[in-house]
Amino acid sequence: MDRKEESGFIQNKVFETTVRAGKRTYFFDVRSTRNEDYYLTITESKRKSNPDGTVQYTKHKIFLYKEDFAKFKEALNESMEKVMELLDEKSSQDTREDQSESN
């Protein structure tokens, strides 16, 4: 277990997983506090190439606490379902347009 001191208290990393997506990397870290409470940090790290050839990383972090897990999961699932629905509609529309152009 990884122990790290931040803001005057010790955090233990219990679990971690990573998603690489092009120039972005997402880190999902489950951490515990001294009181054996758990929370999730989601970090987006984005690589940017500077004109001088150097590389810079920008990071954005979300702290998600256990009392918000259910609401967060519900909103994430609802949002992802909407994106999939919109993509399906677009795909169907594109197919219809392609068929009408070939006639």
Secondary structure, DSSP 8 states (H G I E B T S, - for coil): -EEEEETTEEEEEEEEEEEEETTEEEEEEEEE-TTS-EEEEEEEEEEEE-TTS-EEEEEEEEEEEGGGHHHHHHHHHHHHHHHHHHHHHHHHHHHHHHHHHH-
